[in-house]
Amino acid sequence: MTASSHTLWRFHGGVKLPDHKAESTTEPVAAAPLPQRLILPLRQHIGEAAVPVVKRGEHVKKGQLIARSDTYVGAHLHAPTSGRIALIGDQPVPHPSGLSAPSIVIEADGEDDWGDSRMPPIEDYRNIDPVKLRNRVRDAGIVGLGGAAFPSAVKLNPRPHQKIDTLVINGAECEPYITCDDMLMRTQAETVIAGMHLVRRALKPERCLIGIEDNKPEAIRAMTEALGGEERDNIRIVPIPSIYPTGGERQLVRVLTGREVPSEGLPADVGVVCHNVGTLAAIYRAVVLGEPLISRLVTVTGSGVHRPRNLQVYLGTPVADLIALAGGYTDDVERLIMGGPMMGFALASDAVPIIKGGNCIIAARAADVERPGPVMPCIRCGECVKACPAGLLPQQLYWFSRARDFDKAQEYSLFDCIECGCCAHVCPSNIPLVQYYRFAKNEIWSQERERRQAEAAKQRHELRRERLEREEREKAERMKRKQAAAQQTAPTADGGEDPKQAVIRAALARAQARKAEQAAQDTTAAAPASENDNENR
């Protein structure tokens, strides 16, 4: 059976976009040189930020743990090279807000010295224990490298009721301009396949499906050679149509398996786990070579640079350095974008660093930046409904989000929106629909945080009130015990007396007796002298 005979399904909606892939695939992958300064934000993944375990001025080795996250949905952070911790504090980070965030800054010493920081390679990795694999992936700080940056160890630990029968490998890379996964499969197909075998042994699925969009023939060819055929040992390479957003996790699961991930559910709920090809390569390096996640492949492209290309980059490298390696800016650069043109975001500066989820930098000229016309009223054409790959009703979500009717927005499955931008792309009224959905989500999250904080404050108040009441009761009990003790020491009805009081009374009596005796003696001694005086007179 050939890969072409595999049944493919169609997800709802989606759009066909110009791919702009060829611009950055003409040159071979190159290794970016070590920068002088590396900026490492403490939060580079979904979940809580990592906590520094190093101090300013400390010298660190390449691969050394510099910040750890002990939460379940978290990822550790490692030094990409050896050097000195120059700063622990707020630095500009790649974020739509353009704000700064807590980061660790390393001044590289140029030695790129591992020291003894490299994790010991797991020799018998072909028979690796699932728990051992999860721990190694977690220790290596690996997250999904397709852009979402979800901690990978969590995906390797399905819940008891989630029977995983299918492992899906995401090589779709559906957004325009991005080619880092394509070039990874072309140049490191054996590493990707080896990482897939590690994950497969841990999850023990019945089959493995590798989905690659049909506009990547070189990647399909390289992966087929690395696997040893289009299908082998229930592992199949499946070319899929290049329709945006086929690379979305839910959409890829639908295309390859025909299964629908439930609303607000996970692929594991329908027996599927999905990993990006870059993640698999990182898992292999962590297990076999002992390397934590300290670098990644990044596409630097767009008509705003002279030499679009793919670079193997140290995490923390400033974007400006990558632009220079891509030949520098052209004269009329309008915007810098991290990610793709559909789901990425504009950067406020090229001083921000590359992070774990940073797969692409696009330098766009003014002619490339689509300038939507003026926003007009919704004409209820329904084009957004046709394009939505999540099968939602974007028009209704827009009205509810705009009216701040967040309960209704949630009833219409707001959080199933993957923010792909298809609805806004086809809207003839130029309504920035995704911006409204993001606004609604952020407001709901904010209200939920406030609710949790209020509940926590209420709980603290109740605990304080209970503590004060308990202390009052204990104080009253102590007073009762003291009063009871005093009553026990008081004189009894039959004339009994407290022994201590008796001792005191006896001592007073003896003192009075001694005083009276002394007075009598003084009187007796003075009496004869008085009589002689009388006789003389």
C-alpha positions in Angstrom: 0.0 0.0 0.0 1.4 3.4 -0.9 1.0 6.7 0.9 -1.3 8.0 -1.9 -3.9 5.3 -0.9 -4.3 6.8 2.5 -7.8 8.2 3.0 -7.8 12.0 3.6 -10.6 14.0 5.2 -11.5 17.6 4.7 -11.8 20.1 7.6 -14.3 22.9 7.4 -13.2 26.2 5.8 -9.6 27.2 5.3 -8.2 29.4 2.6 -5.6 29.0 -0.2 -2.7 31.5 0.2 0.4 32.3 -1.8 3.1 30.3 0.1 6.2 32.4 -0.5 8.3 29.4 0.4 10.9 29.4 -2.4 12.5 32.7 -1.3 14.1 31.2 1.8 14.9 27.6 0.6 17.4 28.5 -2.2 20.3 28.8 0.2 21.5 25.9 2.5 21.0 26.1 6.2 23.7 27.9 8.0 24.8 28.1 11.6 24.5 31.5 13.1 27.7 32.6 15.0 27.7 33.1 18.7 26.4 36.6 19.7 28.1 38.6 22.4 24.9 38.9 24.5 22.1 36.5 24.9 18.7 37.6 26.2 16.7 34.8 27.7 13.1 35.6 28.8 12.0 33.5 31.8 8.7 32.8 30.2 9.1 31.1 26.8 6.3 28.6 26.9 2.7 28.1 27.8 2.5 28.0 31.6 4.2 29.8 34.5 7.5 31.5 34.1 10.7 29.8 35.2 12.5 30.9 38.3 16.2 31.8 38.1 18.6 29.5 39.9 21.7 31.6 39.2 22.9 35.0 40.4 24.3 38.1 38.7 28.0 37.8 38.1 28.0 34.0 38.2 29.8 32.2 35.4 27.8 29.5 33.7 28.6 26.7 31.3 26.8 25.8 28.1 23.7 23.8 28.8 23.7 24.7 32.5 20.3 25.0 34.1 19.7 28.8 34.8 16.0 28.8 35.5 13.6 26.1 36.5 9.9 25.6 36.4 8.5 23.1 39.0 4.9 23.4 37.7 3.4 20.5 35.7 2.9 22.7 32.6 6.3 24.3 32.7 9.8 24.2 31.1 13.3 24.7 32.4 15.7 27.2 30.8 19.3 26.5 30.0 22.3 28.6 29.1 22.8 28.4 25.3 26.6 29.1 25.8 29.2 29.6 28.5 29.6 33.1 29.9 28.8 35.5 32.7 25.3 36.3 34.0 25.3 40.1 33.3 21.8 40.8 34.4 18.6 39.4 35.8 15.8 41.8 35.2 13.3 43.3 32.7 14.4 43.2 29.1 12.5 43.8 25.8 10.9 40.5 24.7 9.0 39.4 21.6 5.4 40.1 22.5 2.6 41.9 20.8 2.5 44.5 23.6 6.1 45.5 23.0 6.7 45.5 26.8 9.6 44.2 28.7 9.6 41.0 30.9 11.9 39.3 33.4 14.9 37.9 31.6 18.4 36.6 32.1 21.2 38.2 30.1 24.4 36.2 29.4 27.6 37.8 28.2 29.3 35.1 26.2 32.9 34.3 26.9 33.5 32.9 23.4 34.5 29.5 24.7 31.1 27.8 24.1 32.3 25.4 26.8 29.9 22.6 28.0 32.0 21.8 31.1 30.1 19.0 32.9 26.7 20.5 32.1 25.8 18.1 29.3 23.2 15.6 30.4 24.5 12.0 30.3 23.3 10.3 27.1 20.9 7.5 27.5 22.7 4.5 26.0 19.8 2.1 25.7 17.5 4.6 24.1 16.0 2.1 21.7 14.3 0.5 24.7 13.8 3.6 26.8 11.3 3.6 29.6 8.4 6.0 29.1 8.9 7.6 32.5 12.6 8.1 31.8 11.8 9.7 28.4 9.3 12.1 30.0 11.8 13.1 32.7 14.6 13.7 30.1 12.3 15.8 27.9 11.3 17.8 30.9 14.9 18.2 32.2 15.9 19.4 28.7 13.2 22.1 28.7 11.7 21.0 25.4 8.5 22.6 24.2 6.6 22.4 21.0 8.7 24.1 18.3 5.8 24.6 15.9 5.0 27.9 17.5 2.6 27.1 20.4 5.5 26.2 22.8 3.5 23.8 24.9 5.7 21.7 27.2 6.4 18.5 25.4 6.7 16.3 28.5 2.9 16.8 29.2 2.1 15.3 25.8 4.1 12.2 26.6 2.0 11.6 29.7 -1.6 10.9 28.6 -4.2 10.4 31.3 -5.3 6.9 32.2 -8.6 7.2 30.2 -6.9 8.5 27.1 -5.9 5.5 25.0 -3.5 6.7 22.4 -3.7 4.7 19.2 -2.3 7.2 16.7 0.8 9.4 16.7 0.6 12.3 14.3 3.8 14.0 13.2 3.2 17.6 12.0 5.3 18.5 9.0 2.6 20.6 7.4 4.0 24.1 8.1 1.0 25.7 6.4 1.7 29.4 7.0 3.2 31.4 4.2 7.0 32.3 4.3 7.9 29.8 7.1 10.3 27.1 5.9 12.3 26.0 8.9 10.4 22.7 9.3 10.8 22.1 5.6 14.5 22.6 5.7 14.8 20.5 8.9 13.2 17.6 7.1 15.4 18.0 4.1 18.6 18.2 6.1 18.0 16.2 9.3 15.3 13.6 8.3 17.1 10.8 10.1 17.1 12.8 13.3 13.4 13.5 13.0 12.6 9.8 12.3 14.8 8.7 15.3 13.0 11.2 17.5 9.6 9.8 16.3 10.7 6.3 17.2 11.5 7.5 20.8 8.1 9.0 21.2 6.4 6.0 19.6 8.0 3.7 22.1 6.9 5.8 24.9 3.2 6.2 23.8 2.9 2.8 22.1 0.4 3.8 19.4 -0.9 1.4 16.9 0.1 3.6 14.0 2.1 6.7 13.1 1.1 9.2 10.4 3.6 11.8 9.2 1.6 14.7 7.5 3.6 16.8 5.0 2.1 19.4 2.7 2.3 18.5 -0.9 4.2 21.8 -1.7 7.3 20.2 0.0 8.5 17.5 -2.4 12.1 17.6 -1.3 11.1 17.1 2.4 8.8 14.2 1.4 11.6 12.6 -0.5 14.1 13.0 2.3 11.7 11.7 5.0 10.8 8.7 2.8 14.4 7.8 2.4 15.1 8.1 6.1 12.1 5.9 6.9 13.0 3.4 4.3 9.8 3.8 2.2 6.5 5.5 2.2 5.2 3.1 4.7 7.0 0.9 7.2 6.1 -0.8 10.5 2.7 1.0 10.6 4.4 4.3 10.0 3.2 6.2 7.0 4.3 9.4 5.2 1.1 11.2 4.0 1.3 14.1 1.5 -1.6 16.5 2.3 -3.2 19.4 0.5 -1.5 22.8 1.1 -4.6 24.6 2.4 -4.2 27.0 5.3 -4.5 26.2 8.3 -3.8 22.4 7.7 -0.9 22.6 10.1 -3.3 23.5 13.0 -3.4 20.5 15.4 -7.1 20.0 15.2 -7.2 20.4 11.5 -4.3 18.0 10.9 -5.9 15.4 13.1 -9.1 15.8 11.1 -7.3 15.5 7.7 -5.3 12.4 8.6 -7.7 10.5 10.9 -11.2 11.9 10.2 -11.6 12.4 13.9 -13.1 15.6 15.4 -11.4 16.9 18.5 -14.2 17.8 20.9 -14.9 21.4 21.9 -12.4 22.6 24.4 -10.9 19.1 24.3 -7.5 17.8 23.3 -6.4 15.4 20.5 -5.6 12.8 23.3 -9.4 12.7 24.0 -9.8 11.0 20.6 -6.8 8.8 20.9 -4.3 11.1 19.1 -1.0 12.8 20.1 0.5 15.3 17.8 4.2 16.4 17.7 6.0 18.8 15.5 9.0 17.6 13.5 11.3 20.1 15.2 10.2 18.9 18.6 11.1 15.3 17.6 14.6 16.4 16.6 15.0 18.2 19.9 13.9 15.1 21.8 16.4 12.9 19.9 19.3 15.3 20.8 18.2 15.4 24.4 18.1 11.6 24.8 21.0 10.5 22.6 23.4 13.5 22.8 22.4 14.9 26.2 21.7 18.4 24.8 18.9 20.5 26.3 16.9 22.8 24.1 19.4 25.7 23.6 19.0 26.4 19.8 16.6 26.1 17.0 16.2 26.5 13.3 14.7 29.9 12.3 13.5 31.3 8.9 14.6 34.8 8.2 12.7 35.9 5.1 10.6 38.6 3.4 11.4 41.1 0.7 12.8 43.4 3.4 16.1 41.4 3.6 18.6 40.8 0.9 19.2 37.1 1.5 16.3 35.2 2.9 17.5 32.0 4.5 17.3 29.5 7.4 19.7 29.7 10.3 20.5 27.4 13.2 20.3 30.0 16.0 21.3 30.1 19.7 18.2 30.9 21.8 18.5 34.5 23.1 20.2 35.8 19.9 18.9 39.3 19.1 16.8 39.5 15.9 19.1 42.3 14.6 21.9 39.7 14.4 19.8 37.4 12.2 18.8 40.3 10.0 22.5 41.1 9.4 23.2 37.4 8.6 20.3 37.6 6.0 22.1 40.5 4.2 20.6 43.3 6.1 17.5 45.4 5.5 16.4 46.7 2.2 15.6 50.4 1.9 11.8 50.3 2.4 11.2 47.9 5.3 7.8 48.6 6.8 7.4 45.9 9.5 9.1 43.1 11.4 6.9 40.1 12.1 7.7 37.1 14.4 5.9 34.0 13.1 3.8 33.9 9.9 1.8 36.7 8.3 -1.5 35.2 9.5 -0.9 34.3 13.1 2.4 36.1 13.8 2.7 39.6 15.4 4.6 42.7 14.7 7.8 43.4 16.7 8.4 46.8 18.2 12.2 46.4 17.8 14.8 44.1 16.4 16.6 44.2 19.8 14.3 41.4 21.0 15.7 37.9 21.2 14.8 34.6 19.5 12.9 32.4 21.9 11.9 28.7 21.9 8.7 29.3 19.9 10.2 31.8 17.5 10.3 29.9 14.2 10.3 32.8 11.7 11.2 36.5 11.3 9.6 38.3 8.3 11.0 41.6 7.2 8.2 43.1 5.1 8.3 46.0 2.8 5.5 48.6 2.5 4.3 46.9 -0.7 4.0 43.6 1.1 2.0 44.8 4.1 -1.6 44.5 3.3 -3.3 47.7 4.3 -7.0 47.0 4.8 -9.5 49.6 3.8 -11.7 51.4 6.3 -13.8 49.2 8.6 -17.3 49.1 7.5 -20.5 47.6 9.0 -21.0 43.8 8.7 -23.1 43.0 5.7 -23.9 39.5 6.9 -22.4 37.9 3.8 -21.4 34.7 5.7 -17.9 34.5 4.1 -16.3 34.3 7.5 -18.5 31.3 8.4 -17.4 29.5 5.2 -13.7 30.2 5.9 -13.6 29.3 9.6 -11.6 26.0 10.0 -13.0 25.5 13.5 -16.6 25.4 12.3 -17.6 28.5 14.4 -19.9 31.4 13.7 -17.5 34.3 13.5 -20.2 36.9 12.9 -22.0 36.1 16.1 -18.7 35.9 18.1 -17.9 39.4 16.7 -21.2 40.8 17.9 -21.0 39.3 21.4 -17.3 40.3 21.8 -18.0 43.8 20.7 -21.0 44.1 23.1 -18.9 42.6 25.9 -21.4 39.8 26.3 -18.8 37.3 27.2 -21.1 34.6 28.5 -22.8 34.4 25.1 -19.4 34.4 23.4 -18.4 31.4 25.4 -21.7 29.7 24.6 -20.7 30.0 21.0 -17.4 28.3 21.7 -15.1 31.3 21.7 -12.2 29.4 23.0 -12.3 26.9 20.2 -11.1 29.8 17.9 -7.5 29.1 16.9 -7.0 32.8 15.9 -5.9 31.7 12.4 -7.2 34.9 10.8 -9.1 33.2 8.0 -12.3 35.1 8.9 -10.6 38.5 8.8 -8.8 37.6 5.6 -12.0 37.0 3.7 -14.2 39.8 5.4 -15.2 42.3 2.7 -16.0 44.9 5.4 -12.4 44.8 6.7 -13.5 44.0 10.3 -10.5 42.9 12.4 -12.4 39.9 13.7 -9.5 38.2 15.4 -8.7 41.3 17.4 -12.2 41.2 18.9 -11.9 37.5 19.8 -8.5 38.1 21.4 -10.0 41.0 23.4 -12.9 38.9 24.6 -10.6 36.0 25.6 -8.3 38.4 27.5 -11.3 40.0 29.3 -12.6 36.6 30.3 -9.2 35.5 31.5 -8.9 38.7 33.5 -12.3 38.3 35.0 -11.5 34.7 35.9 -8.3 35.8 37.6 -10.2 38.5 39.5 -12.7 35.9 40.5 -10.0 33.5 41.7 -8.3 36.3 43.6 -11.6 37.3 45.2 -12.2 33.7 46.2 -8.7 33.5 47.6 -9.3 36.7 49.5 -12.6 35.4 50.9 -10.9 32.2 51.9 -8.1 34.1 53.6 -10.8 36.2 55.4 -12.7 33.1 56.5 -9.5 31.5 57.8 -8.6 34.6 59.7 -12.0 34.9 61.2 -11.9 31.2 62.2 -8.4 31.7 63.7 -9.5 34.7 65.8 -12.6 32.9 67.0 -10.4 29.9 67.9 -8.0 32.1 69.8 -10.9 33.7 71.6 -12.3 30.3 72.6 -8.8 29.2 73.7 -8.5 32.4 75.8 -11.9 31.9 77.4 -11.0 28.3 78.2 -7.7 29.4 79.8 -9.6 31.9 81.9 -12.1 29.2 83.0 -9.3 26.9 83.9 -7.6 29.7 86.0 -10.9 30.5 87.7 -11.4 26.8 88.5 -7.9 26.6 89.9 -8.5 29.7 92.1 -11.8 28.2 93.4 -9.9 25.0 94.3 -7.4 27.0 96.4 -10.1 29.0 98.3 -11.1 28.1 102.0 -13.5 25.1 102.1 -16.9 25.2 103.9 -15.6 23.1 106.9 -12.9 25.7 107.7 -10.2 24.1 105.7 -7.4 26.4 104.6 -5.0 26.6 101.7 -1.6 25.2 102.9 0.2 28.2 101.4 -2.0 30.6 103.3 -1.5 28.6 106.5 2.3 28.8 106.1 2.1 32.6 105.5 -0.1 33.1 108.5 2.1 31.0 110.7 5.2 32.9 109.6 3.4 36.2 110.5 2.4 34.8 113.9 6.0 33.8 114.6 7.2 37.2 113.6 4.7 38.9 115.9 5.7 36.6 118.7 9.3 37.4 118.3 8.5 41.1 118.3 6.5 40.9 121.5 9.1 38.9 123.2 11.8 41.4 122.3 9.6 44.3 123.6 9.2 42.5 126.9 12.9 41.9 127.3 13.6 45.6 126.7 11.0 46.5 129.4 12.6 44.2 132.0 16.1 45.5 131.4 15.1 49.1 132.0 13.2 48.6 135.3 16.1 48.4 138.0 17.6 51.7 136.8 14.4 53.5 137.5 14.2 52.1 141.1 17.7 53.4 142.0 16.9 56.8 140.7 13.9 56.9 143.1 16.0 56.0 146.1 18.6 58.6 145.4 15.9 61.2 145.3 
